[in-house]
Amino acid sequence: MGEVPDRLRDDLVAAGAIAIDNGRVSFPNALVEDAIAMSTKTFVLHGRDPDRSIEVGGDKGYFGTGGAAVKTLDMETGLYRPSMLKGLHDFTRLQDTLDNVAWFTHCCIATDLPDNFDLDVNTAYALLRNMTKPVATADTSAEHVDTIVKMLDIAAGGEGEFAKLPFLKTHISPVISPVRCGEDAAKVF
């Protein structure tokens, strides 16, 4: 893996990865196999309503939504238009009522919020306000995470309460093509 931030490189080397002269980090087969062997085989995705939580893994399967569309099909005109925050609220309320959808990942990017902080906080708020099922989002910057966690703590009943029953999951994809580390995403975790 190339372009690994120093902090992450240090953590990976401490775990058994190898720093190569060309600035890349290599993962020996044994390290990968050990990581797979010790990974959990099932886990719970919590809903704000505990009765809507789901156990993922084993022989269970669930359907959920996903994606981050910047365009939305306008049902009145039949044309695609930019996705907006109101649409995200509408989609989340709809998904929360559908019996065949067990979890929800925000489905559209509110293009009417050009500031990334406003986008991240308002996306988390839309999920919090309208969903009782397990939900997931993606943060554009590590600097936004504390504010979002404070909002989730308030909704959960006070400081530290969200961590006890984490009903919102953050998708983080720190690997970008071709096998490089996206520094912004790596900072989020």
C-alpha positions in Angstrom: 0.0 0.0 0.0 1.3 3.4 -0.9 1.0 6.9 0.5 0.3 5.6 4.0 0.1 8.5 6.6 2.9 8.3 9.2 0.6 7.5 12.2 -1.1 4.6 10.3 2.3 3.3 9.0 3.6 3.2 12.6 0.5 1.3 13.7 0.7 -1.2 10.8 4.5 -1.8 11.4 3.9 -2.3 15.1 1.2 -5.0 14.1 3.7 -6.8 11.8 3.5 -5.0 8.5 6.7 -4.2 6.7 7.8 -0.7 5.7 9.5 -1.0 2.3 12.2 1.4 1.0 9.9 2.9 -1.7 7.5 4.3 1.0 5.0 1.5 0.7 3.8 -0.8 3.4 3.6 -4.6 2.7 1.3 -7.0 4.5 2.8 -10.5 5.0 0.5 -13.4 4.4 0.6 -14.5 8.0 -0.5 -11.0 9.2 -3.4 -11.0 6.9 -4.4 -14.6 7.8 -4.1 -13.7 11.6 -6.3 -10.6 11.1 -9.0 -12.7 9.3 -8.8 -15.4 12.0 -9.3 -13.0 14.9 -12.0 -10.9 13.3 -15.5 -11.2 14.6 -17.8 -13.5 12.7 -21.0 -11.8 13.8 -21.8 -8.3 15.1 -24.9 -6.2 15.9 -25.9 -3.2 13.9 -27.9 -1.3 16.5 -31.0 0.7 15.6 -32.1 3.6 17.7 -35.0 1.3 18.4 -33.3 -1.7 19.9 -36.1 -4.0 18.5 -34.9 -3.0 15.0 -31.2 -4.0 15.6 -29.9 -6.8 13.4 -27.1 -9.4 13.9 -24.9 -9.5 10.9 -22.9 -12.6 10.0 -23.3 -16.3 10.3 -26.1 -17.6 8.1 -28.3 -14.5 8.3 -28.7 -12.1 5.5 -30.4 -8.6 5.3 -31.2 -6.1 2.6 -30.1 -2.6 3.0 -29.7 0.5 0.9 -26.4 2.1 -0.1 -24.8 4.7 -2.2 -24.4 8.4 -2.3 -26.2 9.7 -5.3 -25.7 13.3 -6.3 -28.7 13.1 -8.6 -32.3 12.0 -7.9 -35.0 10.9 -10.3 -37.8 13.5 -10.1 -41.0 11.5 -10.1 -43.0 14.4 -11.5 -40.8 15.3 -14.4 -39.1 12.0 -15.1 -35.8 13.8 -15.2 -32.8 13.6 -12.9 -32.1 16.6 -10.7 -29.5 17.4 -8.1 -30.1 15.6 -4.8 -31.2 17.9 -2.0 -31.4 17.8 1.8 -35.2 17.6 1.7 -34.9 14.5 -0.4 -32.6 12.8 2.1 -35.1 13.4 4.8 -37.9 12.0 2.5 -35.8 8.9 1.6 -34.9 8.2 5.3 -38.6 8.4 6.4 -39.5 6.1 3.5 -36.8 3.5 4.3 -37.7 3.5 7.9 -41.2 2.2 7.0 -40.2 -0.5 4.5 -40.3 -4.0 6.1 -37.9 -5.5 3.6 -35.1 -2.9 4.3 -33.3 -3.8 7.5 -30.6 -1.0 7.5 -30.0 2.2 5.7 -27.0 4.0 4.3 -27.6 7.6 3.3 -28.6 7.4 -0.3 -28.1 10.9 -1.6 -25.6 13.7 -1.2 -27.4 17.0 -0.4 -25.9 19.1 -3.1 -27.7 22.2 -1.7 -25.1 22.0 1.2 -21.8 22.9 -0.5 -19.9 23.2 2.9 -18.7 19.7 3.9 -19.2 20.4 7.6 -22.9 21.3 7.0 -23.2 18.3 4.7 -21.8 15.8 7.3 -23.8 17.2 10.2 -27.1 17.5 8.4 -26.7 14.1 6.9 -26.2 12.6 10.3 -29.1 14.6 11.6 -31.5 13.4 8.8 -30.6 9.8 9.7 -31.0 10.5 13.4 -34.3 12.3 13.0 -36.0 10.0 10.6 -34.7 6.5 11.2 -35.1 3.9 14.0 -33.3 1.1 12.1 -29.5 0.8 11.9 -28.0 3.5 9.8 -24.7 4.4 8.2 -23.1 7.5 6.8 -19.6 8.7 5.7 -17.8 11.7 7.0 -15.8 13.9 4.7 -13.4 15.0 7.4 -12.1 13.8 10.8 -12.7 17.3 12.2 -16.5 16.8 11.9 -16.7 13.5 13.9 -16.6 15.1 17.4 -19.6 17.4 16.6 -21.6 14.5 15.2 -20.9 12.3 18.2 -22.0 15.2 20.5 -25.3 15.3 18.6 -25.7 11.6 18.8 -24.9 11.6 22.6 -27.6 14.2 23.1 -30.1 12.0 21.3 -29.0 9.0 23.2 -29.5 10.7 26.6 -26.2 12.4 27.5 -22.4 12.4 27.2 -21.0 9.0 26.4 -24.4 7.3 25.9 -24.1 6.9 22.1 -21.0 4.7 22.6 -23.1 2.3 24.8 -25.5 1.6 21.9 -24.0 3.0 18.7 -27.0 3.3 16.3 -25.1 5.1 13.6 -22.1 3.5 11.7 -19.6 5.4 9.7 -18.3 3.9 6.4 -14.6 4.6 6.0 -12.8 3.5 2.8 -9.2 4.5 3.3 -7.9 2.6 0.3 -8.1 4.3 -3.0 -6.9 3.0 -6.4 -4.2 1.9 -7.1 -3.7 0.5 -3.6 -3.0 3.8 -2.0 -4.2 5.2 1.3 -6.6 8.1 1.2 -5.2 10.3 4.0 -8.5 12.1 4.8 -10.4 8.9 5.2 -7.6 7.3 7.3 -7.8 10.3 9.7 -11.5 9.6 10.4 -10.7 6.3 12.1 
